[in-house]
């Protein structure tokens, strides 16, 4: 059974940083692309970032480009999302996705 577990969210001030993790069990991630998405209160979900199988290709939403970095550690079967220069509009629940499987999400709240 494939399971994804996100962690690392929290409350942070504008301009702050967080590192989100997504630990995957039940399947080796080394053969798959993965992605991060987020859903803000009252809004539809949106893709945030994606990473290729080899990790050498990454794609970002325009709203986070230059501030967020997606990475992967196949040995740990985990992907990461580094969030820098956080803005109030980044407040959302963040989810990782693999082959249509989703985690439960981790809450990121940016507030002064």
C-alpha positions in Angstrom: 0.0 0.0 0.0 1.4 3.3 -1.1 1.4 6.0 1.7 2.7 9.5 1.7 3.3 11.4 4.9 4.0 15.1 4.9 5.7 17.0 7.7 7.5 20.2 8.5 4.7 22.7 8.4 4.2 25.3 11.0 3.6 29.0 11.8 6.2 31.4 10.4 6.5 35.1 10.0 6.6 36.7 6.5 10.1 36.3 5.1 10.7 33.2 7.0 11.6 29.7 5.8 10.4 26.1 6.2 11.4 22.7 4.9 8.6 20.3 4.1 9.2 16.6 3.8 7.2 13.9 2.2 8.1 10.4 3.2 6.8 7.6 0.9 6.3 4.0 1.8 5.0 1.1 -0.2 6.8 2.0 -3.4 10.3 3.1 -4.4 10.2 6.7 -5.6 13.3 6.3 -7.7 11.3 5.5 -10.8 8.8 8.3 -10.6 8.2 12.0 -10.8 6.6 13.6 -7.8 5.0 16.9 -7.0 3.8 19.3 -4.3 0.5 21.0 -4.3 -1.3 23.3 -2.0 -4.8 24.4 -1.1 -5.4 27.7 0.6 -8.6 28.4 2.6 -11.5 29.0 0.4 -9.5 28.4 -2.8 -9.0 25.6 -5.2 -5.9 23.5 -5.0 -2.9 24.4 -7.1 0.3 22.7 -8.2 3.4 24.2 -6.6 6.4 22.2 -7.9 7.3 19.0 -9.6 10.5 17.0 -9.9 11.5 14.6 -12.6 12.6 11.0 -12.0 16.3 11.9 -12.1 15.8 15.1 -10.2 17.5 17.2 -12.9 14.3 18.8 -14.1 12.1 20.8 -11.8 9.0 22.9 -12.5 7.5 25.6 -10.4 4.3 27.7 -10.3 5.0 31.3 -11.2 3.9 32.4 -7.7 6.7 30.4 -6.0 9.5 30.5 -8.6 12.7 31.7 -7.1 11.5 31.2 -3.5 10.7 27.5 -3.3 12.9 24.5 -4.2 11.9 20.9 -4.7 14.4 18.1 -4.1 14.4 14.4 -3.7 16.4 11.8 -1.8 15.8 8.4 -3.3 17.8 6.7 -0.7 15.4 8.0 2.0 12.4 7.6 -0.3 11.6 11.2 0.5 11.0 14.4 -1.3 11.4 17.9 0.1 10.1 21.4 -0.5 12.2 24.2 0.7 10.1 27.4 1.3 12.0 30.6 1.5 10.9 34.3 1.6 7.5 33.2 2.7 4.5 35.5 2.0 1.1 35.7 3.6 -0.3 34.3 0.4 1.7 31.1 0.9 -0.6 30.1 3.8 -2.1 26.8 2.8 -2.1 23.0 3.4 0.6 21.5 1.4 0.3 18.0 -0.1 2.7 15.7 -2.0 1.5 13.5 -4.8 2.8 10.3 -6.5 0.8 8.4 -9.1 -2.4 9.8 -7.8 -1.7 9.0 -4.2 -1.8 11.9 -1.8 -0.7 12.5 1.7 -2.8 14.0 4.5 -1.1 17.4 4.1 0.9 19.7 6.3 -0.3 23.1 7.3 1.8 26.2 6.6 0.7 29.4 8.1 2.5 32.7 7.4 1.5 35.4 9.8 3.0 38.4 11.5 
